[in-house]
Each structure stands twice: as structure tokens, then as C-alpha cells.
Amino acid sequence: MSRRWRCLSLLKHLTSTTARNTSRPDLQTRSVTYMPRPGDGAPRPVTLIPGDGIGPLVTNAVEQVMEAMHAPVYFEKYEVHGDMKRVPEEVIESIRKNKVCLKGGLKTPVGGGVSSLNMQLRKELDLYASLVNCFNLPGLPTRHENVDIVVIRENTEGEYSGLEHEVVPGVVESLKVITKFCSERIAKYAFEYAYLNNRKKVTAVHKANIMKLADGLFLESCREVATKYPSIKYSEIIVDNCCMQLVSKPEQFDVMVTPNLYGNLVANTAAGIAGGTGVMPGGNVGADHAIFEQGASAGNVGKEKILEQKNANPVALLLSSAMMLRHLQFPSFADRLETAVKTVILESKYRTKDLGGTSTTQEVVDAVIANLD
């Protein structure tokens, strides 16, 4: 185990020890204090891409809340739109420099010759892990309770490799690429995430009964990594059965690790079960860079009616920005933001249409700001 993970494990142990000791009166005044490195409190630059459709509306919501809570971040804003042929080079350079980006949705044209800018960003910056946290929010009624699923999806290959060509007129060949390197890398990330966040189980989602070589290699990699984490239970599930189990008994899942395409389907399904795409946070992370955005979009970007009525739900991106603050090692600001958002949901006075309310985006933002401690 590397020095970095030993340090994180020690910090996790110290934190849990402190929590246990709070029941003893003689220890209630003691606490483990986060000891920042010199300079960690300096404001951090973050690249901001408002994006298309409702993107500018919800990213503006984040800007307002960050300013109200005096969060130690400032934004470098760039205009990027889904119909561009490429992400502008200055945007890539800004993310490389700042290492962190907050992004609204980018509309990907269906068909035609325009490639997805989301895929370009992931490949250019090697953002190999997509993480979406799907969980029940207190006060938001759903069909299922006790849902707390983290979907970790390989982000750079699989069916999204972009390797397609027309063999002869009327016949198109699309290649699915699975490599040992990328499969091991995403499996390690999933198990490390589970270990550091006190999660109990990792489930690998696959279709190895049909794609025996490609998904077989993915499963083989997951099994090898699982042996190095004996304290975490490991299981496997075929993707079609996984979808059925998700809608019937989602509380059985904890951390799910998937190849690229399956992860997209599973994350959006889990988000719908837990409360909707408007409240689920997410991000894409690599060794050096991270982009935080709404965890599951499911077509929200292009809904013109939501944009006209200005009632897009900002909760997902607000919670994603809390993840960003924690990533930047500003945990107290992240906690304040999450608490304020969850309080607004619990009180149920201000909710957008997708959550059964009539509030506008701005009314929800104002309510969150009013609940900041």
C-alpha cells in the first residue's frame, strides 16, 4: 500500500476513533483537527464551463451560492457549446493549469459527424473514472428507501471508443475496446473508494456471458483487484439482471463498477430510483484533473421549456460543487453547502417542477443561501 493511502487510512482511523469517543464525557472536548499544508487556504482557481441549455442557469446558481458562503474558489469562465468541432485549446489549458473544472451540460448532436465534446474532455485529460452518487434525500419521497449507490464507470474506452466506420454502404462496424490496463485501473479506483469511504461491497456489472473476451477481461481484472481488499465483499451481476434488481431492490447495492456504456445506463436508472437526475451529483476524475457536473443528465440539457420557465433544478450541480470543494480540501465549506441544500429539500417549501413543486431556479438558490450557517 502506497504512502498516500497509508496516510489516508490513518486519517480515516483517527476520525472514526474521535466519533466513537464522543460518547465519553471526559473526551467530548477533544477532536482531531484537520492540519492543512501551508497555502491550502488560498483561494483556488476553477475552470467554469456553463455549457448548453439549462447549463448557464444552474452554473450561475453555483456561482451565487459560492459567493454567498465566501468559498475559497474563483471561476475562470469559458464558452463551450456542444455543436463545436473541438473543445478550444485555451479551455483544455485552463483545466490543465487549474486541475479542477465545474461544467454544465453540453448537448451532443445525435448522428452526423460531430463528436461528443464530453468524450473529448475525458480522453484529452484522461478522466478515466466517472462517479455518480445516487441516494435518498430526507424529505423527498421515493418508491424505495435506504438507497445509497455509488456508480463508478470506466470513462475512456468500451463502446465509447469512437471507433466506427462504414464497411460497405448499409453496413457499419462499431468497435468495443476493453484493455487490461483500463479495467484494472477502474477496478482499483472502485475498491480504493470503497475502502476510504467505509463501503462494504463492490459489485462488477458485465455481460460476459455473451461478450466473453471483452467483458471477460473486465471481470478478470476486477477479480484480481478484489483479492487485495479482503475486507470488502465482491460480487458480480449481469447487466440486464442488474437493471431488474435496481428497480425492484436497489438497497442491496453499494458501490458498482462498470465498463463505459453499462455505467451510463445504470447511473441514470439508479438516479431515477433515488429521486431523479436533478438531485444526483457526480464527477469525472483522473490522476491529475477532475471535472464536476450533474451526475446523470438524461436529456435535461436540451429541454427548452425548462429554460424558458427558468425552473431547472440546481440541486444536482450544487451537490456536485460540494464534492468539488471536498476534492479541493475545503471540507467545512462542502459540509455547509450540503447541509443547506438538504435542509431546503427536507423543508419542501422550495422545489422545482421535477420534484413536484412550482419554484424557479432562483427561488431554490435563495432558499439555499438563506440556510447557509
SEDO-776381 format. One record per residue (C-alpha): x negated, y negated, z negated. Coordinates in Angstrom, 2 decimals. Each point is the difference from the previous one (the first is absolute). Layout:
<atom xx="X" yy="Y" zz="Z"/>
...
END
This chain:
<atom xx="0.00" yy="0.00" zz="0.00"/>
<atom xx="-1.41" yy="-3.39" zz="1.00"/>
<atom xx="-0.98" yy="-2.69" zz="-2.46"/>
<atom xx="2.94" yy="-2.13" zz="1.15"/>
<atom xx="2.56" yy="2.69" zz="-0.75"/>
<atom xx="-1.63" yy="0.82" zz="-3.36"/>
<atom xx="0.38" yy="-3.65" zz="-0.98"/>
<atom xx="3.63" yy="-0.06" zz="1.10"/>
<atom xx="0.68" yy="3.23" zz="-1.87"/>
<atom xx="-1.54" yy="-1.46" zz="-3.15"/>
<atom xx="2.10" yy="-3.17" zz="0.35"/>
<atom xx="3.12" yy="2.11" zz="0.47"/>
<atom xx="-0.87" yy="2.05" zz="-3.11"/>
<atom xx="-0.61" yy="-3.13" zz="-2.08"/>
<atom xx="3.29" yy="-1.54" zz="1.13"/>
<atom xx="2.00" yy="3.14" zz="-0.85"/>
<atom xx="-1.75" yy="0.25" zz="-3.36"/>
<atom xx="1.01" yy="-3.58" zz="-0.79"/>
<atom xx="3.61" yy="0.76" zz="0.92"/>
<atom xx="0.03" yy="3.02" zz="-2.34"/>
<atom xx="-1.51" yy="-2.01" zz="-2.84"/>
<atom xx="2.73" yy="-2.66" zz="0.03"/>
<atom xx="2.14" yy="2.25" zz="-2.20"/>
<atom xx="-2.51" yy="-0.45" zz="-2.83"/>
<atom xx="0.49" yy="-3.26" zz="-1.93"/>
<atom xx="-3.72" yy="-0.35" zz="-0.75"/>
<atom xx="-0.84" yy="0.10" zz="3.71"/>
<atom xx="2.80" yy="-2.11" zz="1.45"/>
<atom xx="-2.15" yy="-3.13" zz="0.14"/>
<atom xx="-2.76" yy="1.71" zz="1.95"/>
<atom xx="-0.05" yy="0.16" zz="3.77"/>
<atom xx="-2.32" yy="0.90" zz="2.83"/>
<atom xx="-0.74" yy="-3.23" zz="1.83"/>
<atom xx="-0.59" yy="-0.05" zz="3.73"/>
<atom xx="-3.55" yy="-1.32" zz="0.38"/>
<atom xx="-0.32" yy="-1.70" zz="3.40"/>
<atom xx="-3.20" yy="-0.44" zz="1.89"/>
<atom xx="-1.26" yy="-3.59" zz="0.19"/>
<atom xx="1.88" yy="-1.75" zz="2.78"/>
<atom xx="2.95" yy="2.42" zz="0.04"/>
<atom xx="2.31" yy="-2.84" zz="-1.09"/>
<atom xx="-0.81" yy="-2.16" zz="3.03"/>
<atom xx="2.88" yy="-0.47" zz="2.47"/>
<atom xx="-0.14" yy="2.55" zz="2.79"/>
<atom xx="0.72" yy="-0.71" zz="3.66"/>
<atom xx="2.64" yy="2.24" zz="1.59"/>
<atom xx="0.76" yy="0.19" zz="3.72"/>
<atom xx="3.73" yy="-0.56" zz="0.60"/>
<atom xx="1.82" yy="1.21" zz="3.11"/>
<atom xx="3.68" yy="-1.11" zz="-0.15"/>
<atom xx="0.82" yy="2.16" zz="3.04"/>
<atom xx="3.30" yy="0.26" zz="1.89"/>
<atom xx="3.70" yy="-0.17" zz="-0.82"/>
<atom xx="0.56" yy="-0.20" zz="-3.75"/>
<atom xx="-3.76" yy="0.08" zz="-0.62"/>
<atom xx="-0.46" yy="-3.79" zz="-0.40"/>
<atom xx="3.02" yy="-0.11" zz="-2.32"/>
<atom xx="-1.27" yy="2.64" zz="-2.43"/>
<atom xx="-3.66" yy="-1.04" zz="0.14"/>
<atom xx="1.10" yy="-3.54" zz="-0.86"/>
<atom xx="1.80" yy="1.48" zz="-2.99"/>
<atom xx="-3.30" yy="1.50" zz="-1.17"/>
<atom xx="-1.81" yy="-3.32" zz="0.51"/>
<atom xx="2.56" yy="-1.79" zz="-2.17"/>
<atom xx="-0.21" yy="2.53" zz="-2.82"/>
<atom xx="-3.81" yy="0.08" zz="0.08"/>
<atom xx="-0.09" yy="-3.78" zz="-0.26"/>
<atom xx="2.54" yy="-0.05" zz="-2.84"/>
<atom xx="-1.98" yy="2.52" zz="-2.07"/>
<atom xx="-3.34" yy="-1.69" zz="0.84"/>
<atom xx="-1.40" yy="3.31" zz="1.27"/>
<atom xx="-3.74" yy="-0.18" zz="0.74"/>
<atom xx="0.42" yy="0.54" zz="3.74"/>
<atom xx="0.27" yy="-2.30" zz="2.99"/>
<atom xx="1.14" yy="0.91" zz="3.49"/>
<atom xx="-1.64" yy="-0.38" zz="3.39"/>
<atom xx="2.98" yy="0.13" zz="2.37"/>
<atom xx="-0.15" yy="1.30" zz="3.58"/>
<atom xx="2.69" yy="0.31" zz="2.66"/>
<atom xx="0.15" yy="3.55" zz="1.36"/>
<atom xx="2.97" yy="1.42" zz="1.91"/>
<atom xx="0.84" yy="3.50" zz="1.15"/>
<atom xx="0.15" yy="-0.91" zz="3.70"/>
<atom xx="-3.67" yy="-1.00" zz="0.07"/>
<atom xx="-2.35" yy="2.33" zz="1.84"/>
<atom xx="-2.51" yy="-0.01" zz="-2.84"/>
<atom xx="-0.44" yy="-1.33" zz="-3.50"/>
<atom xx="-2.04" yy="-3.21" zz="0.38"/>
<atom xx="-3.66" yy="0.47" zz="-0.91"/>
<atom xx="0.07" yy="-2.85" zz="-2.53"/>
<atom xx="2.71" yy="1.87" zz="-1.92"/>
<atom xx="-2.10" yy="3.18" zz="-0.13"/>
<atom xx="-3.00" yy="-2.04" zz="-1.15"/>
<atom xx="2.08" yy="-1.69" zz="-2.71"/>
<atom xx="1.10" yy="3.38" zz="-1.39"/>
<atom xx="-3.56" yy="1.32" zz="0.17"/>
<atom xx="-1.17" yy="-3.05" zz="-1.97"/>
<atom xx="2.80" yy="-0.09" zz="-2.55"/>
<atom xx="0.43" yy="3.80" zz="-0.16"/>
<atom xx="3.70" yy="-0.44" zz="-0.87"/>
<atom xx="3.02" yy="-0.93" zz="2.14"/>
<atom xx="3.71" yy="-0.51" zz="-0.67"/>
<atom xx="2.14" yy="0.64" zz="3.07"/>
<atom xx="3.60" yy="-0.36" zz="1.10"/>
<atom xx="1.41" yy="2.41" zz="2.56"/>
<atom xx="-1.28" yy="0.02" zz="3.58"/>
<atom xx="2.52" yy="1.06" zz="2.61"/>
<atom xx="-1.29" yy="2.82" zz="2.19"/>
<atom xx="1.55" yy="0.04" zz="3.50"/>
<atom xx="1.64" yy="3.30" zz="0.92"/>
<atom xx="-1.50" yy="1.46" zz="3.18"/>
<atom xx="-1.99" yy="-2.09" zz="2.46"/>
<atom xx="-3.74" yy="-0.47" zz="-0.13"/>
<atom xx="-0.33" yy="-2.06" zz="-3.21"/>
<atom xx="-1.69" yy="1.92" zz="-2.80"/>
<atom xx="0.89" yy="-0.41" zz="-3.67"/>
<atom xx="-1.94" yy="-2.75" zz="-1.75"/>
<atom xx="0.60" yy="1.83" zz="-3.28"/>
<atom xx="-1.94" yy="2.96" zz="1.38"/>
<atom xx="-2.72" yy="-2.31" zz="1.29"/>
<atom xx="-0.48" yy="-1.49" zz="-3.46"/>
<atom xx="-0.15" yy="3.41" zz="-1.66"/>
<atom xx="-2.55" yy="1.35" zz="2.46"/>
<atom xx="-2.11" yy="-3.15" zz="0.22"/>
<atom xx="-0.32" yy="-0.24" zz="-3.79"/>
<atom xx="0.11" yy="3.77" zz="-0.63"/>
<atom xx="3.00" yy="-0.29" zz="-2.31"/>
<atom xx="0.30" yy="3.74" zz="-0.26"/>
<atom xx="2.50" yy="0.25" zz="-2.88"/>
<atom xx="3.56" yy="-1.30" zz="0.01"/>
<atom xx="1.65" yy="-0.03" zz="-3.42"/>
<atom xx="3.72" yy="-0.52" zz="-0.59"/>
<atom xx="1.45" yy="0.16" zz="-3.52"/>
<atom xx="3.69" yy="0.98" zz="-0.04"/>
<atom xx="1.59" yy="-0.27" zz="-3.44"/>
<atom xx="3.28" yy="-0.79" zz="-1.74"/>
<atom xx="0.34" yy="-3.59" zz="-1.17"/>
<atom xx="1.97" yy="-0.42" zz="-3.25"/>
<atom xx="3.35" yy="-1.61" zz="0.74"/>
<atom xx="0.09" yy="1.10" zz="3.63"/>
<atom xx="2.44" yy="2.93" zz="0.32"/>
<atom xx="-1.06" yy="2.85" zz="2.30"/>
<atom xx="1.21" yy="3.51" zz="0.68"/>
<atom xx="-3.04" yy="1.52" zz="-1.75"/>
<atom xx="-1.74" yy="-0.91" zz="-3.26"/>
<atom xx="-3.58" yy="0.52" zz="-1.22"/>
<atom xx="-1.45" yy="-0.53" zz="3.48"/>
<atom xx="-3.65" yy="-1.09" zz="-0.04"/>
<atom xx="-1.73" yy="1.18" zz="3.16"/>
<atom xx="-3.30" yy="-1.18" zz="1.45"/>
<atom xx="-0.40" yy="0.84" zz="3.70"/>
<atom xx="-3.64" yy="-0.05" zz="1.11"/>
<atom xx="-0.30" yy="0.25" zz="3.77"/>
<atom xx="-3.02" yy="0.44" zz="2.24"/>
<atom xx="-0.03" yy="-3.17" zz="2.05"/>
<atom xx="-2.47" yy="0.32" zz="2.87"/>
<atom xx="0.64" yy="3.17" zz="2.02"/>
<atom xx="2.64" yy="2.68" zz="0.60"/>
<atom xx="2.79" yy="-0.88" zz="2.44"/>
<atom xx="-0.93" yy="-3.66" zz="-0.42"/>
<atom xx="-3.39" yy="0.46" zz="1.67"/>
<atom xx="1.39" yy="-1.79" zz="3.05"/>
<atom xx="-1.37" yy="2.57" zz="2.43"/>
<atom xx="2.71" yy="0.30" zz="2.64"/>
<atom xx="-0.10" yy="0.32" zz="3.76"/>
<atom xx="2.20" yy="1.04" zz="2.90"/>
<atom xx="-1.31" yy="3.26" zz="1.43"/>
<atom xx="2.22" yy="-0.14" zz="3.09"/>
<atom xx="3.11" yy="-2.11" zz="0.61"/>
<atom xx="2.64" yy="1.06" zz="-2.51"/>
<atom xx="-2.44" yy="1.83" zz="-2.31"/>
<atom xx="-1.61" yy="-1.84" zz="-2.94"/>
<atom xx="-2.58" yy="1.52" zz="-2.32"/>
<atom xx="-0.39" yy="-1.39" zz="-3.52"/>
<atom xx="-2.86" yy="1.27" zz="-2.15"/>
<atom xx="0.15" yy="0.61" zz="-3.73"/>
<atom xx="-3.48" yy="-0.23" zz="-1.52"/>
<atom xx="-0.79" yy="1.43" zz="-3.43"/>
<atom xx="-3.56" yy="0.01" zz="-1.33"/>
<atom xx="-1.59" yy="1.62" zz="-3.03"/>
<atom xx="-1.60" yy="-3.30" zz="-1.02"/>
<atom xx="3.23" yy="-2.02" zz="-0.05"/>
<atom xx="2.02" yy="2.81" zz="-1.60"/>
<atom xx="-2.50" yy="0.41" zz="-2.84"/>
<atom xx="-0.22" yy="-3.74" zz="-0.45"/>
<atom xx="3.75" yy="-0.49" zz="-0.43"/>
<atom xx="0.28" yy="3.06" zz="-2.24"/>
<atom xx="-2.76" yy="-1.35" zz="-2.27"/>
<atom xx="1.74" yy="-3.37" zz="-0.15"/>
<atom xx="3.30" yy="1.66" zz="-0.98"/>
<atom xx="-1.56" yy="2.07" zz="-2.78"/>
<atom xx="-2.09" yy="-2.90" zz="-1.28"/>
<atom xx="3.13" yy="-2.16" zz="-0.05"/>
<atom xx="1.89" yy="2.70" zz="-1.92"/>
<atom xx="-2.85" yy="0.45" zz="-2.48"/>
<atom xx="-0.49" yy="-3.72" zz="-0.69"/>
<atom xx="3.75" yy="-0.69" zz="-0.30"/>
<atom xx="0.78" yy="2.97" zz="-2.26"/>
<atom xx="2.08" yy="1.74" zz="2.66"/>
<atom xx="0.63" yy="3.69" zz="-0.42"/>
<atom xx="0.50" yy="1.43" zz="3.49"/>
<atom xx="-1.11" yy="-0.46" zz="3.61"/>
<atom xx="2.10" yy="1.49" zz="2.80"/>
<atom xx="-1.40" yy="0.40" zz="3.52"/>
<atom xx="2.60" yy="-0.40" zz="2.77"/>
<atom xx="-0.65" yy="1.93" zz="3.23"/>
<atom xx="1.32" yy="1.96" zz="2.96"/>
<atom xx="-2.74" yy="2.64" zz="0.06"/>
<atom xx="2.49" yy="2.77" zz="0.77"/>
<atom xx="0.21" yy="-1.46" zz="3.54"/>
<atom xx="-3.13" yy="-2.16" zz="0.41"/>
<atom xx="-2.27" yy="2.64" zz="-1.44"/>
<atom xx="-3.32" yy="-1.55" zz="0.97"/>
<atom xx="0.66" yy="-3.73" zz="-0.51"/>
<atom xx="2.14" yy="0.10" zz="-3.14"/>
<atom xx="-1.86" yy="3.13" zz="-1.05"/>
<atom xx="-3.21" yy="-2.05" zz="-0.15"/>
<atom xx="1.79" yy="-2.68" zz="-2.04"/>
<atom xx="1.22" yy="2.61" zz="-2.50"/>
<atom xx="-3.41" yy="1.65" zz="-0.20"/>
<atom xx="-1.54" yy="-3.36" zz="-0.90"/>
<atom xx="2.65" yy="-0.69" zz="-2.66"/>
<atom xx="-0.55" yy="3.43" zz="-1.57"/>
<atom xx="-3.74" yy="-0.52" zz="-0.21"/>
<atom xx="0.38" yy="-3.38" zz="-1.67"/>
<atom xx="2.66" yy="1.34" zz="-2.38"/>
<atom xx="-2.48" yy="2.44" zz="-1.53"/>
<atom xx="-2.03" yy="-2.96" zz="-1.30"/>
<atom xx="2.98" yy="-1.33" zz="-1.98"/>
<atom xx="1.17" yy="2.94" zz="-2.15"/>
<atom xx="2.06" yy="-2.25" zz="-2.29"/>
<atom xx="2.28" yy="-1.03" zz="2.88"/>
<atom xx="2.58" yy="2.45" zz="1.33"/>
<atom xx="-0.18" yy="0.52" zz="3.77"/>
<atom xx="2.83" yy="1.15" zz="2.26"/>
<atom xx="0.86" yy="0.09" zz="3.70"/>
<atom xx="3.27" yy="-0.53" zz="1.85"/>
<atom xx="1.04" yy="0.17" zz="3.66"/>
<atom xx="1.14" yy="-3.41" zz="1.21"/>
<atom xx="3.56" yy="0.97" zz="0.97"/>
<atom xx="0.60" yy="1.67" zz="-3.37"/>
<atom xx="-1.63" yy="-3.03" zz="-1.61"/>
<atom xx="2.64" yy="-2.32" zz="1.51"/>
<atom xx="2.79" yy="2.23" zz="-1.26"/>
<atom xx="-1.53" yy="0.19" zz="-3.48"/>
<atom xx="-0.50" yy="-3.78" zz="-0.06"/>
<atom xx="3.67" yy="-0.77" zz="0.53"/>
<atom xx="1.22" yy="2.73" zz="-2.36"/>
<atom xx="-2.55" yy="0.01" zz="-2.86"/>
<atom xx="-2.55" yy="-2.83" zz="0.42"/>
<atom xx="-1.01" yy="-0.06" zz="-3.68"/>
<atom xx="-2.03" yy="3.21" zz="0.53"/>
<atom xx="-2.64" yy="-1.93" zz="1.98"/>
<atom xx="-2.86" yy="-2.03" zz="-1.44"/>
<atom xx="-2.88" yy="-0.80" zz="2.39"/>
<atom xx="0.44" yy="1.12" zz="3.61"/>
<atom xx="-2.89" yy="0.12" zz="2.48"/>
<atom xx="0.83" yy="0.19" zz="3.68"/>
<atom xx="-1.38" yy="-0.28" zz="3.53"/>
<atom xx="0.89" yy="-3.22" zz="1.84"/>
<atom xx="3.41" yy="0.57" zz="1.60"/>
<atom xx="1.52" yy="2.05" zz="-2.82"/>
<atom xx="-1.01" yy="-2.66" zz="-2.50"/>
<atom xx="1.91" yy="-2.67" zz="1.88"/>
<atom xx="3.17" yy="2.11" zz="-0.04"/>
<atom xx="-0.39" yy="1.15" zz="-3.61"/>
<atom xx="-0.76" yy="-3.50" zz="-1.34"/>
<atom xx="3.05" yy="-1.57" zz="1.66"/>
<atom xx="2.23" yy="2.86" zz="-1.18"/>
<atom xx="-1.29" yy="-0.26" zz="-3.57"/>
<atom xx="0.43" yy="-3.79" zz="0.10"/>
<atom xx="3.63" yy="0.36" zz="1.06"/>
<atom xx="0.65" yy="2.45" zz="-2.81"/>
<atom xx="-1.63" yy="-2.15" zz="-2.69"/>
<atom xx="1.77" yy="-3.27" zz="0.82"/>
<atom xx="-0.72" yy="-1.07" zz="3.56"/>
<atom xx="-2.88" yy="-1.31" zz="2.07"/>
<atom xx="0.52" yy="-3.51" zz="-1.38"/>
<atom xx="-1.38" yy="0.90" zz="-3.43"/>
<atom xx="-2.82" yy="2.46" zz="0.71"/>
<atom xx="-3.60" yy="-1.31" zz="-0.13"/>
<atom xx="-2.95" yy="1.36" zz="1.92"/>
<atom xx="-3.42" yy="-0.58" zz="1.42"/>
<atom xx="-2.70" yy="1.30" zz="2.31"/>
<atom xx="-3.45" yy="0.46" zz="-1.45"/>
<atom xx="-3.46" yy="1.01" zz="1.18"/>
<atom xx="-3.43" yy="0.09" zz="-1.57"/>
<atom xx="-0.53" yy="-3.76" zz="0.43"/>
<atom xx="3.31" yy="-1.65" zz="0.93"/>
<atom xx="3.68" yy="0.08" zz="-0.92"/>
<atom xx="3.20" yy="-1.33" zz="1.57"/>
<atom xx="3.12" yy="-0.25" zz="-2.16"/>
<atom xx="3.45" yy="-0.10" zz="1.56"/>
<atom xx="3.55" yy="1.27" zz="-0.44"/>
<atom xx="-0.28" yy="3.71" zz="-0.69"/>
<atom xx="2.65" yy="1.19" zz="2.45"/>
<atom xx="1.36" yy="-2.28" zz="2.71"/>
<atom xx="2.55" yy="2.21" zz="1.80"/>
<atom xx="0.78" yy="-2.65" zz="2.61"/>
<atom xx="0.57" yy="-2.98" zz="-2.31"/>
<atom xx="-2.44" yy="-2.21" zz="1.92"/>
<atom xx="2.24" yy="-0.51" zz="3.02"/>
<atom xx="3.38" yy="-0.55" zz="-1.69"/>
<atom xx="0.91" yy="-3.45" zz="1.29"/>
<atom xx="3.15" yy="-0.28" zz="-2.13"/>
<atom xx="-2.02" yy="0.30" zz="-3.21"/>
<atom xx="-2.35" yy="-2.69" zz="1.28"/>
<atom xx="2.85" yy="-2.35" zz="0.95"/>
<atom xx="1.71" yy="0.40" zz="-3.38"/>
<atom xx="-3.34" yy="-0.19" zz="-1.83"/>
<atom xx="0.91" yy="2.87" zz="-2.29"/>
<atom xx="-2.96" yy="2.33" zz="0.54"/>
<atom xx="-0.96" yy="1.89" zz="-3.15"/>
<atom xx="-3.38" yy="-1.28" zz="-1.31"/>
<atom xx="-0.31" yy="2.60" zz="-2.78"/>
<atom xx="-2.08" yy="2.53" zz="1.95"/>
<atom xx="-2.64" yy="-2.53" zz="1.01"/>
<atom xx="-0.02" yy="-1.57" zz="-3.48"/>
<atom xx="-0.71" yy="3.42" zz="-1.51"/>
<atom xx="-2.62" yy="0.62" zz="2.71"/>
<atom xx="-1.67" yy="-3.27" zz="-0.95"/>
<atom xx="-0.05" yy="1.23" zz="-3.62"/>
<atom xx="-1.86" yy="3.07" zz="1.28"/>
<atom xx="-2.36" yy="-2.42" zz="1.76"/>
<atom xx="-0.63" yy="-1.93" zz="-3.22"/>
<atom xx="-0.83" yy="3.22" zz="-1.80"/>
<atom xx="-2.30" yy="0.98" zz="2.87"/>
<atom xx="-1.76" yy="-3.37" zz="-0.46"/>
<atom xx="-0.40" yy="0.77" zz="-3.73"/>
<atom xx="2.57" yy="-2.50" zz="-1.21"/>
<atom xx="2.16" yy="2.48" zz="-1.97"/>
<atom xx="1.68" yy="-2.53" zz="-2.31"/>
<atom xx="1.30" yy="-2.01" zz="2.97"/>
<atom xx="1.21" yy="3.22" zz="1.64"/>
<atom xx="1.85" yy="0.98" zz="-3.19"/>
<atom xx="1.66" yy="-3.43" zz="-0.25"/>
<atom xx="1.19" yy="0.16" zz="3.58"/>
<atom xx="1.31" yy="3.57" zz="-0.25"/>
<atom xx="1.80" yy="-0.75" zz="-3.26"/>
<atom xx="1.69" yy="-3.08" zz="1.49"/>
<atom xx="1.15" yy="1.90" zz="3.10"/>
<atom xx="1.31" yy="2.94" zz="-2.03"/>
<atom xx="1.83" yy="-2.38" zz="-2.35"/>
<atom xx="1.82" yy="-1.62" zz="2.94"/>
<atom xx="1.00" yy="3.45" zz="1.32"/>
<atom xx="1.15" yy="1.13" zz="-3.46"/>
<atom xx="2.13" yy="-3.10" zz="-0.60"/>
<atom xx="1.61" yy="0.56" zz="3.44"/>
<atom xx="1.09" yy="-3.64" zz="0.34"/>
<atom xx="-2.19" yy="-0.74" zz="3.02"/>
<atom xx="-0.10" yy="2.70" zz="2.67"/>
<atom xx="-0.21" yy="-0.11" zz="3.77"/>
<atom xx="2.57" yy="1.69" zz="2.22"/>
<atom xx="-1.94" yy="3.27" zz="0.34"/>
<atom xx="0.32" yy="0.47" zz="-3.78"/>
<atom xx="3.70" yy="-0.81" zz="-0.04"/>
<atom xx="-0.31" yy="-3.71" zz="-0.82"/>
<atom xx="0.51" yy="-3.29" zz="1.82"/>
<atom xx="-3.17" yy="-1.90" zz="-0.97"/>
<atom xx="-2.39" yy="-1.60" zz="2.45"/>
<atom xx="-3.72" yy="0.66" zz="0.00"/>
<atom xx="-0.62" yy="-3.37" zz="-1.65"/>
<atom xx="2.48" yy="0.67" zz="-2.79"/>
<atom xx="-1.78" yy="3.27" zz="-0.86"/>
<atom xx="-3.38" yy="-1.80" zz="0.08"/>
<atom xx="1.30" yy="-2.73" zz="-2.32"/>
<atom xx="1.29" yy="2.65" zz="-2.41"/>
<atom xx="-3.37" yy="1.80" zz="-0.02"/>
<atom xx="-1.82" yy="-3.26" zz="-0.68"/>
<atom xx="2.43" yy="-0.81" zz="-2.83"/>
<atom xx="-0.81" yy="3.37" zz="-1.62"/>
<atom xx="-3.79" yy="-0.36" zz="0.11"/>
<atom xx="-1.32" yy="0.02" zz="-3.57"/>
END
